[in-house]
């Protein structure tokens, strides 16, 4: 599981939080945005497209692969065991709010949850909402707040220390 913590995703998220032009590119062409940071967003074994979906106060995004466990490994690191489990893969689509609650993430009923189903050709990453109280932090400090789970959508970023 610790290997999954090593990834390029936090760098991408931190840049998006601090650079509005980069954020715009990220949500329109994630592969190009990653490329600007020298990060390869494609799977090394197959042609894939990376799509980034942004959390907002109105909408929370959750990523799953219902068929197997398709996952943007080059961005998020190794997938966690629970992501590959049949339980997560089936329940995330049917009852996403209950699944998020089990991860400790309770959202207001007014927040819409959008579930994104990754495929062999299309991988998703969540752009989590920047935590409050982080305006004084630079990219390196912000990246430390971004977790793999927040980029899958089952958690929020860590709060600042």
PyMOL commands that set and color helices and strands:
alter all, ss='L'
color gray80, all
select helices_A, chain A and resi 2-5+9-18+20-28+30-36+73-76+81-84+86-94+96-102+139-143+148-152
alter helices_A, ss='H'
color red, helices_A
select strands_A, chain A and resi 49-54+59-64+112-117+122-127
alter strands_A, ss='S'
color yellow, strands_A
deselect
rebuild
show_as cartoon
